[in-house]
Amino acid sequence: METRVIKILSKSYNVPLKLIHGHFATNHSHINCYLDMTTLKTRQSEAELAAQALVQHYVHSTIVDTILCLDGTQIIGAYLSQQLSRAGFVSINAHQTIYIITPEYDTTSQLLFRDNLQPMIREKHVLILTASVTTGISVRKAMECVQYYGGTTAGVCSIFSAQQQVNGVDVQSIFTPSDVPGYETYASHECPLCKKKERLDALVNGYGYSKL
């Protein structure tokens, strides 16, 4: 797999993204291209670039009290909060700062927050940050979780998104399918690669891949 890596750059800020074409299974679909965001989420310089590319959608127009980071995007989230702070963002937090939090997951993959983190969601404007939005199911669960704990979803942003909206909320992303040559996503029972009996290369999720 690693020998098939292609790197592309975003139209603004030259954010790098690595692509691997093949046959992959996510929790909710099959895709023909894996988007490797490992260095985007772990390398300081790339995470900062990603934050710069995302912040333009929210400056002066969105109240942000908390950034809810999914799929290991905490470093990007920290830089995003820094960019918002520099740009004079609006917050209702007493200390005029942004909370950066990650969820815990139960055995059924539902998101939950312990008592000590719940005040960072309750009556807060929560920006959901994720690595990739393919079907929108994971983001929808996050939005429902924010609502359950008494918060309001202020927006949804991601490195890549195949969806323009989730539950009526616009998804702001650095990359879309039009930026990724030949990108396709399929319901698992309708996957043409499976019908051709092409073996899966790997199981993938927001944290990485496991080769089969």
NORFENDA-V830124 format. One record per backbone hydrogen bond with DSSP energy under -0.5 kcal/mol. NH is the residue of the N-H (numbers start at 0). CO is the residue of the C=O. If there is no record, write none. Layout:
{{NH;CO} {NH;CO}}
This chain:
{{3;0} {4;1} {5;18} {7;16} {9;14} {13;9} {14;11} {16;7} {17;35} {18;5} {19;33} {20;3} {21;31} {23;30} {24;201} {25;28} {29;185} {30;23} {31;183} {33;19} {35;17} {35;33} {36;34} {40;36} {41;37} {42;38} {43;41} {46;42} {47;43} {48;44} {49;45} {50;46} {51;47} {52;48} {53;49} {54;50} {55;51} {56;53} {57;54} {58;54} {60;57} {61;57} {63;61} {63;89} {64;124} {65;124} {66;98} {67;65} {67;126} {68;66} {68;100} {69;67} {69;128} {72;69} {76;72} {77;73} {78;74} {79;75} {80;76} {81;77} {82;78} {83;79} {84;80} {85;81} {86;82} {87;84} {88;83} {89;61} {95;92} {98;64} {100;66} {100;98} {102;68} {103;111} {105;109} {108;105} {111;103} {116;113} {117;113} {118;114} {119;116} {120;117} {121;117} {122;149} {123;120} {125;123} {125;151} {126;65} {126;124} {127;125} {127;154} {128;67} {128;126} {129;156} {132;159} {133;131} {139;135} {140;136} {141;137} {142;138} {143;139} {144;140} {145;141} {146;142} {147;143} {148;144} {149;146} {150;145} {151;123} {153;125} {153;151} {154;125} {155;169} {156;127} {157;171} {158;129} {158;130} {159;130} {160;174} {161;132} {165;168} {168;165} {170;163} {171;155} {171;169} {172;170} {173;157} {174;158} {176;160} {178;175} {179;175} {179;176} {180;178} {182;179} {185;29} {189;186} {190;187} {194;190} {195;191} {196;193} {197;192} {198;196} {200;22} {201;22} {202;209} {203;24} {204;207} {207;204} {209;202} {211;200}}
